[in-house]
Every structure is written in C-alpha cells, then in structure tokens.
Amino acid sequence: MRLKNKVAIITGAASGMGQGEAIRFAKEGAKVVVADLNLEGAQSVAEEINAFGGQAIAVSVNVMKTEDILNCVKETEEAFGPVDILVNNAGVFDKYQKSLDTTLDQWSFLVNINLTSVFEFSNAVLPSMIERKTGAIVNIASVAGLVAGKGGAAYTATKHGVIGYTKHLSSEYAQYGIKINAICPGTIETPLVKDVLAGISKEPVPARRFGQVEEVADLAVFLASEEAKFMSGTAVTIDGGFTIQ
Ligand SMILES: NC(=O)c1ccc[n+]([C@@H]2O[C@H](COP(=O)([O-])OP(=O)(O)OC[C@H]3O[C@@H](n4cnc5c(N)ncnc54)[C@H](O)[C@@H]3O)[C@@H](O)[C@H]2O)c1
C-alpha cells in the first residue's frame, strides 16, 4: 500500500475525479476525508469506502467559505490526526464562455471555487506540514491551465492561476519536504462535462478517446506518494496527447 495510514483530504470528492481519487486513496491505505458541498454524495462515497474495509468520513464543505475550510481541517485532525495529503480537486466549469459573455459575478464565482479555495485550503494545512517536515498537496488544474481554448475565459484564467500558485508554493515550501504539484487533465468523462461531451471531438486527441476517472486517480496517488518525493512545482498533463500539437 502506497499511502498506508496517510491522512488525506480530497475536496469535491462526492463526484467525478474526486470520488475516484477518494476510493483509490483508501485502497492504498489512506484515511480519507471526503469533503464536498454535496454532503449526501460525500456520505455515500465514504460509506462505499468503509464497506470495503477502508477508512473514510464525509465532511460538508463549501470551499468558498473560510470557516468551512478551517472546520474541515479541524474535523480531520480530530478523526484521523494531522493532514498528510491535500487534494484540491473541487472545481466548476464555464462551458467555454467567452470573456464578453462572462459577468463579473460568474468570473468571481469561478475564481473563488477554482483558485481562491486552493490558496485558502493550502494555507490551512501548510503550518502542520512545515512543522512535521512532510506532506503533499495535489492541485487538480487542467489542460486549460496550459493553453487557450480548452475552457472559457474565467476557467482558463483560474486554471492558469492554479498552476502558477502551485509553482510559487513549491518554491517556498519544498525545502520542508512538502511535495506540491498540479495535474492537468484533458477531457475526462465526469458529470462536470457531461453536457458538453457530445459536442467535443475526439479527433484532436492523439489517443482518440477521453480519459477515465481512475487514470487521473492513479496519477494523484503517485504524486501523493513517496515515489514522487523529488517532484516539485510540476504541472503533469494526463490528456491522451491533447496538448502536444
Ligand atoms: N472532467 C474534466 O474533463 C476535467 C478536465 C480538467 C480538469 N478538471 C477539473 O477536475 C476537477 C474535478 O472535476 P470533475 O470533472 O470531477 O467534476 P464533478 O462536477 O464531477 O465534481 C466536482 C465536485 O466538486 C464539488 N463542488 C463544487 N463546488 C463546490 C464547492 N463550492 N465546495 C465544495 N465542493 C464543491 C461538487 O459538488 C462535485 O462533487 C475540477 O477542478 C475540474 O475543473 C475536469
């Protein structure tokens, strides 16, 4: 088991990639906090994990609220001990909305969930990681954080921001043995993109298919594990080759 007894918070873990990561982390021996706005969904994922002999709790968190983030870290520490791994996965999509069609409210909503929450959640777990000189933060960015045209204006800006913040955070805290990296998925078949999936061609993807949740979860396990201990501030693509051309 590659994450035995590690304490992991995964945000947005009631659905899609977060759900896949929660299950995969638990199978690798991690004690998992399924953190989501959708408490019912989070509880069902935690139940599934506990049913196969893993350890998980569900915590209701709106990542836009500072008090929810602080409370989640507190509940985690009370249930399992200090946080070893944080996966900042919760995110929302803007369905390729152009800049001129984006209102300030829509922009701020995406910035808050996709970017500001990564800053706030990271700051909530870093002091303990620094003190213990260990830890891993995995930020789920996107290929939209690397190139234009893979999301709308706000989504593209927030995901570029996540990658920039990941690099910066690493430059400050890698010296304490904390691994901080980002994952840049291409199109992955999850509820987030189900409305737009039919309109996206697989032709530009060299692998000629969309990705699966389990494939991203495998990469997240690797980046959270000891195997990745010299990886710092990277943005790893998992996109079937979508961004190579
Ligand atoms: N699916 C893709 O093709 C794709 C590609 C690249 C990156 N991503 C990124 O991967 C991450 C996960 O996406 P997904 O496809 O699994 O999405 P999803 O919609 O299936 O799951 C997102 C989860 O986040 C939760 N969430 C939303 N707002 C929240 C909030 N304010 N507080 C707490 N939880 C909240 C939702 O309840 C949901 O459970 C996102 O950051 C997304 O931007 C997705």
The ligand as a MOL file (V3000), in Angstrom:
LIG
                    3D

  0  0  0     0  0            999 V3000
M  V30 BEGIN CTAB
M  V30 COUNTS 44 48 0 0 0
M  V30 BEGIN ATOM
M  V30 1 N -13.8580 16.4940 -16.2490 0
M  V30 2 C -12.9340 17.0640 -16.9790 0
M  V30 3 O -12.8870 16.8830 -18.2070 0
M  V30 4 C -11.8860 17.9260 -16.3270 0
M  V30 5 C -10.7520 18.2570 -17.0760 0
M  V30 6 C -9.7540 19.0180 -16.4940 0
M  V30 7 C -9.8720 19.4220 -15.1830 0
M  V30 8 N -10.9820 19.1040 -14.4720 0 CHG=1
M  V30 9 C -11.0350 19.5460 -13.0810 0
M  V30 10 O -11.1390 18.4200 -12.2490 0
M  V30 11 C -11.8060 18.7820 -11.0380 0
M  V30 12 C -12.9240 17.8010 -10.7730 0
M  V30 13 O -13.8210 17.8610 -11.8560 0
M  V30 14 P -14.8830 16.7220 -12.1850 0
M  V30 15 O -14.9340 16.6140 -13.6510 0
M  V30 16 O -14.6330 15.5200 -11.3770 0 CHG=-1
M  V30 17 O -16.2120 17.4710 -11.6960 0
M  V30 18 P -17.5730 16.9940 -10.9780 0
M  V30 19 O -18.5750 18.0490 -11.2980 0
M  V30 20 O -17.9010 15.5820 -11.3150 0
M  V30 21 O -17.1840 17.0670 -9.4380 0
M  V30 22 C -16.9110 18.2850 -8.8170 0
M  V30 23 C -17.2560 18.1630 -7.3510 0
M  V30 24 O -16.9350 19.4310 -6.7340 0
M  V30 25 C -17.9710 19.7420 -5.8270 0
M  V30 26 N -18.0410 21.1850 -5.6120 0
M  V30 27 C -18.4350 22.1320 -6.4910 0
M  V30 28 N -18.4330 23.3300 -5.8810 0
M  V30 29 C -18.0190 23.1430 -4.6100 0
M  V30 30 C -17.8110 23.9970 -3.5030 0
M  V30 31 N -18.0660 25.3180 -3.5840 0
M  V30 32 N -17.3700 23.4540 -2.3520 0
M  V30 33 C -17.1380 22.1170 -2.2450 0
M  V30 34 N -17.3250 21.2560 -3.2610 0
M  V30 35 C -17.7660 21.7680 -4.4310 0
M  V30 36 C -19.2480 19.2160 -6.4860 0
M  V30 37 O -20.2830 19.0360 -5.5360 0
M  V30 38 C -18.7490 17.9100 -7.0860 0
M  V30 39 O -18.9090 16.8290 -6.1890 0
M  V30 40 C -12.2460 20.2350 -11.2190 0
M  V30 41 O -11.3270 21.0840 -10.6050 0
M  V30 42 C -12.2140 20.4170 -12.7270 0
M  V30 43 O -12.0010 21.7610 -13.0920 0
M  V30 44 C -12.0000 18.3710 -15.0220 0
M  V30 END ATOM
M  V30 BEGIN BOND
M  V30 1 1 1 2
M  V30 2 2 2 3
M  V30 3 1 2 4
M  V30 4 1 4 5
M  V30 5 2 4 44
M  V30 6 2 5 6
M  V30 7 1 6 7
M  V30 8 2 7 8
M  V30 9 1 8 9
M  V30 10 1 8 44
M  V30 11 1 9 10
M  V30 12 1 9 42
M  V30 13 1 10 11
M  V30 14 1 11 12
M  V30 15 1 11 40
M  V30 16 1 12 13
M  V30 17 1 13 14
M  V30 18 2 14 15
M  V30 19 1 14 16
M  V30 20 1 14 17
M  V30 21 1 17 18
M  V30 22 2 18 19
M  V30 23 1 18 20
M  V30 24 1 18 21
M  V30 25 1 21 22
M  V30 26 1 22 23
M  V30 27 1 23 24
M  V30 28 1 23 38
M  V30 29 1 24 25
M  V30 30 1 25 26
M  V30 31 1 25 36
M  V30 32 1 26 27
M  V30 33 1 26 35
M  V30 34 2 27 28
M  V30 35 1 28 29
M  V30 36 1 29 30
M  V30 37 2 29 35
M  V30 38 1 30 31
M  V30 39 2 30 32
M  V30 40 1 32 33
M  V30 41 2 33 34
M  V30 42 1 34 35
M  V30 43 1 36 37
M  V30 44 1 36 38
M  V30 45 1 38 39
M  V30 46 1 40 41
M  V30 47 1 40 42
M  V30 48 1 42 43
M  V30 END BOND
M  V30 END CTAB
M  END
